[in-house]
């Protein structure tokens, strides 16, 4: 039976259309870092017209190059854009004369116009100004009384493109507008030379219509370019609003939004069928608790400790999957992955933490073998600072370990072995070639998970994460932990000498302490990355306590303890 939707206060209108993942990401972000919220998707570089046009002007019959340094999705998108350009250009070039521009080109021009107008949707009084003389482009689209050379029709578009560019410069940031101003300057004369680009004919033969093709390519690419720039501007505005308006509001009120959406998706907190995977998880963390059931029932602080250290660190971040929990029709796929529903929005963060820790364990094991082979001991793996030479070797090792596309396991192991040997030679220039075979063998064992050092380092890593989830700055009096607060992340409002305070100060101190712990335990090559991952892991479980601790998880822990006692 489906539970009715919970009755909660209406949400702020700004959050109604906000993806829940974005709300969750904002709640995990310190206000001092709101400026980073859009960096992953934001296109920082503003391309010039020449940079934008370059990928479109090669041989249209050539297969696109698949660079290993560019995201595959971006390559596919660029391939689709190039196909669109080639198709539209050939549509234009199929006609020597016409009574109107091709409908597909007019549609693209209208899209450019609308993209620019969308930057000021409420200023309809300015919309006509944004494209002088012919705001709706109907004259170019409507059939004329007689055929007109296609070149003349294209030339009539150029002034409108320049007007659109001028309008765009008034709406872009000063930095973005520089390339638009450059575009206007280079093409404002309207001459054939200024309004033409060199484009390869698909037949690769003498193109008798070269000038017309160059003009047509210029018009199509200019329209695409100005649309692209208007969309970049729109994204900048959205990012600015997110960082300065929406994020502060969501950071203050988003907890209620997440709780509401959780109950709509999984059921009411009071419903006994809500969160089957979470219930299994809670039962297991109680059974693996170092405290007795009576101790857990008597102490909320111990329940928080068990949730963070056993439930999160031991059973989620550093565990092998337990037996399959019960399945449900609505969200069986998520349950199948053994992820509690209360952590359903944190799977990407969990995977990232696991990736960083796995890389650090294996890389540190390889570095330890390199140190032993070089006869230098492991002191450098416990140093707070690395020399420039070791930074270079660290990057070589990370690159080799991340190069999974090299072709085969054998080639992959050879690449990693070369990086490990290079590290050994940097540590000891007298490293003997005769020792390479032994180091290669140990490298293969590490990469295949067969080296006992991995288990040792993994145990150390787990211990540091367990410790840091309960860490408090030494200068702060420890506060009792509750399910409502999880921990006090700088709630005392302290400030350092730079005026940094609150959670920003906590994060700085936390990462410093975590980096020190990782370095002391032999992870100095990865200490900075591990400190960031550990902070993220701590923020995730702390937010889970804030969201669901007192209203859901704590009650499940108490019920699990009471059920265990009743069966004794």
KEPA-622793 format. One record per atom (N, C-alpha, C): z, y, x. Coordinates in steps of 0.2 Angstrom, whole numbers, plus 5000, padded with zeros to 4 digits. Layout:
BEGIN
ZYX
...
REM end
This chain:
BEGIN
500049945004
500050005000
500050065004
499650115003
499550175007
500150225005
500450245010
500950295009
500750365007
501050405003
500750465001
500850515007
500450565007
500450615012
501150655012
501450665018
502050695018
502050775015
502550795012
502550865010
502850905015
502450945018
502650995024
502451065023
502751115026
502451185025
501751185027
501351235024
500651245026
500651265033
500151245036
499951255043
499651325044
499751355050
499351415051
498651405051
498251455048
497551445047
497151435053
497451465059
497151455065
497151385067
497551345065
497651275067
497251225062
497051245057
496751205052
496151165055
495751205058
495051175061
495151155068
495751165071
495851155078
495951075079
495551045083
495550975085
496350955087
496550905084
497250885086
497350865093
496850845097
496850835104
496950905107
496650955105
496751025108
497451045107
497751035101
498451055099
498851015104
498750955105
499150915110
499150935117
498550955119
498450975126
498851045127
498851085122
499151155122
499951145123
500151095119
500851085119
501051055126
500651015129
500750995136
500651045142
500451105140
500251155145
500751205145
500951225151
501451285152
501151345150
501451395147
501151455145
500851495151
501151485157
500851515163
500151485165
499951425162
499351395164
498851395158
498951435153
498451435148
497751455150
497751495156
497051515158
496651455161
497051395162
496651335164
496351295158
496551305152
496451265146
495651255145
495251305147
494551295146
494151285152
494451275158
494051265164
493651205164
493851155161
493451085162
492851095159
492751125153
492151135150
491751195151
492151245154
491751315154
491251315160
490751345159
490251355164
490351415168
490651415174
490851465177
490251505180
489851475183
489251505186
488751535181
488551595182
488051625177
487351615181
486851575178
486251565182
485751625181
485351635186
484851685185
484251655181
483851695179
483251665176
482851615180
482851635187
482451585191
482851525192
483551525193
483851465193
483851425187
483851455181
483851425175
483151385174
482551425176
481951395175
481751345180
482051345186
481851295191
481751225189
482251195185
482151125183
481551105178
481351155175
480751145170
480051155173
480051175179
479351195182
479051145186
479351085187
479051035191
478550995188
478350945191
477850905188
478050865181
477850885175
478050855169
478050785168
477550755173
477550675172
477950645177
478350675181
478750645186
479450625183
479650565185
480350545183
480850585185
481350605181
481950655184
482350615189
482550655194
482950625199
483650615196
484050555198
484650545196
485150555201
485450615202
485850625208
486550595206
486850565211
487550535211
488050595210
487950655212
488450705212
488450745205
487950725201
487950765194
488150715189
488550735184
488750695178
488150665175
488150605173
487550575170
487450605163
487950625159
487850655153
487450725154
487650755159
487250825161
486550805162
486450755166
485750735168
485350715162
485650685157
485250665151
485150725147
485650775147
485550835143
484950875146
484950875152
484350915156
483750885155
483650815155
483050785153
482850795146
483250805141
483050815135
482850885134
483150935138
482951005137
482251015140
482150975146
481450975149
480950945144
481050895141
480550865136
480450915131
480950945128
480850995123
480451055125
480551075132
480151135134
479351105135
479251055138
478551025139
478251015132
478550995127
478250985121
478051045117
478551095118
478351165115
477851195118
477851195125
477351225129
476651195127
476551135127
475951105125
475751115118
476251125113
476051145107
475751215107
475951265111
475651325111
474951325114
474951285120
474351285124
473751245120
473851205115
473351175111
472951225107
473151285107
472751335103
472551385108
471851405107
471651465111
471651525107
471551515100
471651575095
472051545090
472351595086
472751575080
472951635076
473151625070
473251685066
474051695066
474451655069
475151665070
475351625075
475951635078
476251595083
476451535080
476451475084
476751415081
477351415078
477451385073
478151385069
478751365074
478651315078
479151295082
479351345087
478951385090
479151445094
479451495090
479251515084
479551565080
480251545079
480351475077
481051455076
481551465082
481251455088
481651465094
481851535095
481351575093
481451645094
482051675089
481951645083
482551655078
483151635080
483151575083
483851545086
484151595091
483751625095
483951665100
484251725097
483851755092
484151815088
484851795085
484851745082
485451725078
486051715083
485951685089
486451675094
486751735096
486351785097
486551855099
486951885094
486651885088
487051915082
487751875081
487751815082
488351775081
488951805085
488751835091
489351865095
489651925091
489351955086
489752005082
489551995075
489851935072
489651915066
489851965060
490352005061
490652055056
490252125056
489852135062
489552195062
488752195060
488752185053
488052175051
487652235051
487952295052
487652355053
487252355060
487452315064
487152315071
486652265072
486652215067
486152155067
485452175068
485252225064
484552255064
484352285071
484852315074
484752355080
484652305086
484952245085
484952195091
484252175092
483752185087
483052165089
482652215085
482452265089
482152325086
481452315084
481152355079
480552355077
480352295072
480652235074
480452175069
480952125069
481552145066
482152105066
482052035064
481652025059
481551955056
480951915059
480551955064
479951925067
479451895062
479451925056
478951895051
478251915053
478151975056
477451995058
477151945062
477551915067
477251865072
477151795068
477551785064
477551715060
477051715055
476951775052
476451775046
475751765048
475351735044
474651725046
474251795046
473851805051
473451875051
472851855047
472451915046
471751905042
471251875046
471351875053
470851845057
471151815063
470851765067
471151735072
471251785078
471751775082
471951815087
472051775093
471851795099
471951755105
472651735106
472851675108
473551655108
473851695113
473551715119
473851765124
474051825121
473651855117
473851925114
474551915109
474551855106
475151845102
475751835106
475651805112
476251795116
476451855120
475951905121
476151965124
476552005119
476451995113
476752035108
477552015108
477651955110
478351935110
478751965116
478451975121
478852005127
479252065126
479052115123
479452175121
480152155117
480052105113
480552085109
481052045113
480852005118
481351975122
481652025126
481352075129
481752125133
482252165129
482052175122
482552205118
483152165117
483052095116
483552055115
484052045121
483652055127
484052045133
484552115134
484252175132
484652235132
485252225128
485152205122
485652195117
486252145120
485952095123
486452045126
486852075131
486552125135
486952155141
487552195138
487552215132
488052255129
488652215126
488452145126
488952105123
489252055128
488952045134
489152005139
489752035143
490151995147
490552025152
490152055157
490452105161
490052135167
489852085172
490152035173
489951975178
489351945175
489451925169
488851885165
488251925165
488351995164
487752035162
487352045168
487552035174
487152055180
486552015180
486551955178
485851915179
485451935173
485751955167
485251985162
484952055164
485352095167
485052155170
484552145175
484652095179
484152075184
483452055180
483552015175
482951985171
482552045168
482952095165
482552155162
482252185168
482552205173
482252235179
481552205181
481652145182
481052105185
480452105180
480552105174
480052095169
479852145164
480252205165
480152265160
479452295161
479052285166
478452315167
477952285162
478052225160
477652195155
476952165158
476852175164
476152155167
476152075167
475552055168
475351985168
475751955174
475751985180
476151955185
476851955184
477152005181
477852005180
478151965174
477651945169
477851905164
477451835164
477551805170
477251735170
477651695175
477651635174
477951585179
477451535181
477551505187
477051455190
477251385187
476851355183
477051295180
476451245181
476651185182
476151125184
475851105177
475151095177
474851075172
474950995171
475050965165
475150895164
474650855167
474050885167
473450845170
473350845177
473750885180
473750895188
473050915190
472650945186
471950965188
471851045188
471351065189
471251145189
471351165182
471751205181
471951235174
471551295173
471051295169
470651355167
471051405164
471651385160
472051425156
472751445160
472651445167
473251455171
473651515169
473351575168
473751635166
474051625159
473651595154
473951595148
474551545148
474451485152
475051435153
475651475156
475551515161
476051545164
476451595159
476051635155
476351675150
476751635145
476451585143
476751545137
477451515140
477351485146
478051465149
478551515150
478351575152
478851625153
479151645146
478751645141
479051665134
479551605132
479251545133
479751495130
480351485134
480351495141
480851495145
481351555144
481051605143
481451665142
481851665136
481551635131
481951625124
482451575125
482351515129
482851465130
483451495134
483251535139
483751565144
484151615140
483951665136
484351705133
484751675127
484551625124
484951585120
485551555124
485351525130
485851495134
486451545136
486251605138
486651655140
487051675134
486751685128
487151705122
487751645120
487551585121
487951535120
488551535125
488351545131
488951555136
489451605134
489151665132
489551715130
489951695124
489751665119
490051635114
490651595116
490551545121
491051505123
491551545127
491351595131
491851645134
492351675129
492051695123
492451725118
492951675115
492651615114
493151565111
493651545116
493551545122
494051525127
494551575128
494351645127
494751695128
495251695122
494951685116
495451675110
495951615111
495651565113
496051505114
496651525118
496551555124
497051565129
497551625127
497251675124
497751735123
497951735115
497651705111
497851705104
498151645101
497651595101
497851525098
498351485102
498351485108
498751445112
499451465112
499651525112
500351545111
500651535105
500251535099
500451525093
500551445092
500051405094
500151335094
500751305098
500851335104
501351315108
502051325105
502051375100
502751385096
502751345090
502251335087
502251295080
501851235080
501551205085
501151145085
501551085084
502151085086
502551025085
502550995077
502651045073
502551025066
501851005064
501351035067
500651015066
500550935068
500850925074
500750855076
501050805072
501750815070
502050775066
501750765059
501450815056
501150815050
500550765050
500150775056
499550735056
499650665058
500250655062
500450585063
500550545057
500950575052
501150545046
500550535042
500050585042
499450575038
499050515040
499050505047
498650455050
498950385050
499650385051
499950315052
500450305046
500650355042
501150345037
501850385039
502250385033
502850425034
503350395039
503750435042
504250415047
504750365043
504850375037
505350335033
505050275031
504350265031
504050205029
504150145034
504350085032
504550035036
503950005040
503350015037
502749995040
502350035044
502650095045
502350145050
502450125057
501950135061
501950125068
502150055070
501750005069
501949935071
501949925078
501449955082
501449955089
502049985092
502250045089
502850075092
503450035091
503550005085
504149965083
504149905088
503649875090
503649815095
503849845102
503549905103
503749935110
504449945110
504749975105
505449995105
505949925105
505749875102
506049815102
506049785109
505549795113
505449765120
505849815125
505849875124
506249915128
506949905127
507149895121
507949875120
508049815123
507649765123
507749695126
507749705133
507449745136
507449755144
507849805146
508249835142
508749895144
509249865149
509449905154
510049885158
510749895155
510749925149
511349935145
511349885139
511949875137
512149835132
511949865125
511849825120
511649855113
512249905111
512849885113
513449935111
513449995114
513249995121
513150055125
512550105122
512050075120
511450105118
511650145111
512050105107
512250135100
512750185101
513150185106
513650235107
513450295111
512850295114
512650355119
511850365117
511750425115
511050455114
510750465121
511150485125
510850505132
510650435135
510950385134
510750315137
510050295133
510050315127
509450295123
508850335126
508950395128
508350435130
508150405137
508650395141
508550365148
508150295148
508350255143
507950195142
507250205140
507150255135
506550265133
506050295138
506350335142
505950365148
505850315153
506350285156
506250245162
505950175160
506250145155
506050075154
505450075149
505450115144
504950115139
504250145142
504350205145
503750235147
503550215154
503950215159
503750205166
503650125167
504150085165
504050015166
503549985162
503549995156
503149965151
502449995149
502350055151
501750085150
501350105156
501650135160
501350155166
501250105172
501750065172
501750015178
501849945175
501449925170
501549855167
500949815166
501049755165
500449715163
500549705155
500049705151
500049705144
500549645141
500949665137
501349615133
500949575128
501249525125
500849485120
500649535115
500049515111
499749565106
500249575101
500349645099
500749665094
500449655087
500749655082
500449645075
499849695074
499349665070
498749705069
498749735062
498449795061
498349825055
497649845054
497449845048
496749865046
496549935048
497049985047
496950055048
496850075056
497250045060
497250065067
497350005072
497049955070
497149895074
496849895081
496349935081
496049945088
496449975093
496850025090
497350055095
497950015097
498149975092
498749925093
498449875098
497849855097
497649805101
497649825109
497649885110
497649905117
498449915119
498849895115
499549895117
499849965118
499550015115
499850085115
500250105109
500850125110
501250145104
500850205100
500950205094
500550255090
500850325092
501450335094
501750395096
501450425102
501050375106
500750395112
499950395112
499750395106
499050385104
498550435107
498850495108
498450555110
498550565118
498950515121
499050525128
498750465132
498250435129
497950375133
497550405139
497250465138
496850495144
497350505150
497950535148
498350555153
498650495156
498750445152
499050375155
498550345160
497950345158
497350325163
497350365169
497450425169
497350465175
497950455179
498550445176
499150435181
499050365184
498850315180
498750245183
498150255188
497650295187
497150295192
497450325199
497750375198
498050415204
498550365208
499050335204
499450285207
499150225211
498650195207
498350145210
497950165216
497650215216
497250235222
497750255228
498350285226
498850295231
499150235234
499350185230
499650125233
499150085237
498550085235
498050045240
497850085246
497750155245
497650195251
498150195256
498850195253
499350205258
499450135261
499350075258
499350015261
498850005266
498250035265
497750035270
497950075276
498250135275
498450185280
498950145284
499450115281
499950075284
499750025289
499249985287
498849945292
498549975297
498250035296
497950075301
498450095306
498950115304
499550145308
499750085313
499850025310
500149965313
499649945319
498949945317
498449925321
498349975327
498550035326
498450085331
499050095335
499650055333
500250055337
500650115336
500550155331
500850225331
501450225326
501550165322
502150165317
501950205311
502350205306
502150235300
502450305299
502650345304
502950405304
502550455300
501850455302
501450505299
501350495291
501450435289
501450425281
502050445278
502550475282
503150495279
503250575281
502750605283
502750675286
502650715280
502950775280
502850825274
502150855275
501950865281
501250895282
500850855286
500150855285
499650825288
499250865293
499050845298
498650885303
497950885300
497550935302
496850945300
496450885301
496550845306
496250785308
496350735303
497050725301
497150675296
496950695289
496950755287
496650775281
495950755280
495550765286
494850735286
494850665285
495250625288
495250555288
495450535281
495950575278
496150555271
495550565266
495150615267
494550625263
494050575263
493950555270
493450495271
493750435267
494350415268
494650355264
494550365257
494750425254
494650425247
493950425244
493550455248
492750445246
492550375246
492750335252
492550265252
492850225247
493450235245
493750195240
493550215233
493150275232
492950295225
492150275225
491850255230
491150245230
490950175227
491150165221
491050095217
490250085216
489850135216
489150125215
488750105221
489050085226
488750075232
488250015232
488349965227
487949915226
488249845226
488749835230
489049765230
489749765232
490149715231
490849715234
490849715241
490349675244
490349675251
490249745255
489749775252
489549845255
490149895253
490449885248
491049925246
491649915251
491749855253
492349835257
492149855264
491449855266
491249875273
491349955273
491249995268
491350065268
492050085269
492450045265
493150065266
493450045272
493249985275
493449965282
493250015287
492650045286
492450095291
492950155291
493150175285
493550235285
494250215287
494550155286
495150135289
495150125297
494650105299
494550095307
494450165310
494150215306
494050285308
494750315309
495150305304
495850325304
496250305309
496150235311
496550205316
496350235323
495750255324
495450285330
495750355331
495750385325
496050455325
496750455327
497150405325
497850395327
497950375334
497450335336
497450315343
496750305346
496550355350
495850345353
495750285357
496250255359
496250195363
496150135359
496150135352
496150085348
495550035350
495649965351
495249925354
494749895348
494149885350
493649855345
493849785344
494249745348
494449675347
494949675341
495249735339
495749735334
495349745327
494749765327
494449785321
494349725316
494249665319
494149605314
494849595310
495349605314
496049595310
496149645305
495949715307
496049765302
495549755296
494949735297
494449725292
494749665287
495049615290
495349565286
495849595281
496349635284
496849665280
496549705275
496049745276
495749795272
495449755266
495149695267
494849655261
495449625257
495949605260
496549585256
496849635252
496849695254
497149755250
496749765244
496049775246
495549785240
495549735235
495749675237
495649615232
496349605229
496849645231
497549635228
497949585230
497749555236
498049495239
498549515245
498649575246
499149595252
499849605249
500349575252
501049585249
501249655250
500949695254
501149765255
501049805248
500549785245
500449815238
500949815234
501249755233
501849745228
502449785231
502549795237
503149835240
503049905238
502449935239
502250005238
502250015231
502049965227
502049975219
502749985217
503149945220
503849945218
504150015220
504050035225
504250105228
504050155223
503350155221
503050205217
503450205210
503550145207
503850145201
504550175201
504950155207
505550185207
505550265208
505050295211
505050365211
504950395204
504450365201
504350385194
504950385189
505250325190
505850315186
506350375188
506450385194
506950435196
506750505194
506150525194
505850595193
505850605185
505750555181
505750565174
506450595172
506950575176
507650605174
507950655179
507450685182
507650735187
507850805184
508350835187
508550905186
508650945192
508451005192
508551045198
509251045200
509351035207
510051025209
510451085208
510151145207
510551205206
510751215198
510551165194
510651175187
511151125185
511651145181
512151095179
511751045174
511850985175
511450935171
511750935164
511250945159
511450945152
511350875149
511750865144
511750805140
511050795137
510650735138
510050725135
510050705128
509650735124
509550715117
508850695115
508750665110
508050645108
507750715105
508150765103
507850825101
507550865106
507850865112
507550905118
507250865123
507450805124
507150765129
507450785136
507250835138
507650865144
507550945143
507950975147
507951055147
507451075152
506851085151
506351115155
506351185157
506851205161
506951275162
507251315157
507551285152
507751315146
508351375148
508651365154
509151415156
508851485158
508151485158
507851545159
507951575166
508051535171
508151555178
507551585181
507551625186
506951645190
507051645197
506451635200
506551625208
506351695210
506251705217
506251765220
505551805218
505051765216
504451795214
504451815206
505051805203
505051815196
504751765192
504651705195
504451645191
505051615187
504951595181
505551575177
505351525172
505851495168
505651445163
505351385165
504851355161
504551295163
504151305169
503851365170
503451375176
503851355183
504451385183
504951375188
505151295189
505251265183
505451195183
504851155186
504251175184
503651135187
503551145194
503651205197
503651215204
504151175208
504751175205
505351135209
505251065208
504951045202
504850975201
504350945206
503750975206
503250955211
503450955218
503851005220
504151005227
504550945228
505050935223
505450875224
505150815224
504650805220
504250745219
503850735225
503550785228
503150775234
503550755240
504150775240
504650755245
504850685245
504950665239
505150595237
504550545239
503950565237
503350525239
503250515246
503350575250
503250575257
503750535261
504350535258
504850495262
504750425261
504450405255
504350335254
503650305257
503250345261
502650325264
502050345260
502050395256
501450405252
501250475254
501350505260
501150575262
500450585261
500050535262
499250555261
499150575254
499550555249
499350565242
499950605239
500350635243
500950655240
500850715235
500350755236
500250815232
499950785225
499450745226
499150715219
499650675215
500050635219
500550595215
501150645212
501250705215
501750745212
501450775206
500850795206
500550815199
500550765194
500350705196
500350645191
501050635188
501550635193
502150625190
502450675186
502250745187
502450795183
502050785176
501450765176
501150755169
501450695166
501650645169
501950585166
502650605163
502950655166
503650675164
503550725158
503050765158
502850805152
502650765146
502250715147
502050675141
502650645138
503150605142
503650575138
504150625136
504250685139
504650735136
504350765129
503750775129
503450795123
503550745117
503450685119
503550625114
504250625112
504750645116
505450655113
505450715108
505150765110
505150825106
504850815099
504350775099
503950765093
504250715089
504450655092
504650595088
505350575089
505650595094
506350575096
506850565090
507050615088
507550615083
507350595076
506650605074
506450595067
506150525067
506050485072
505750425072
505950375077
505850385084
506050335089
506750325089
507150375089
507950355090
508150315084
507950325078
508150275073
507850205074
507250195077
507050135078
507450095084
507650135089
508050105094
508750085091
509050125087
509650105084
509550045079
509050045075
508949985071
508849925075
508449925081
508349865085
509049845088
509449895090
510049875093
510549835087
510549865081
510949835076
510649765074
509949765074
509749695072
509849645077
509849665083
510049615089
510749595088
511249645086
511949625086
512049585080
511649595074
511749555068
511549475069
511149465074
510949395075
511349365080
511849395083
512249365088
512849325084
REM end
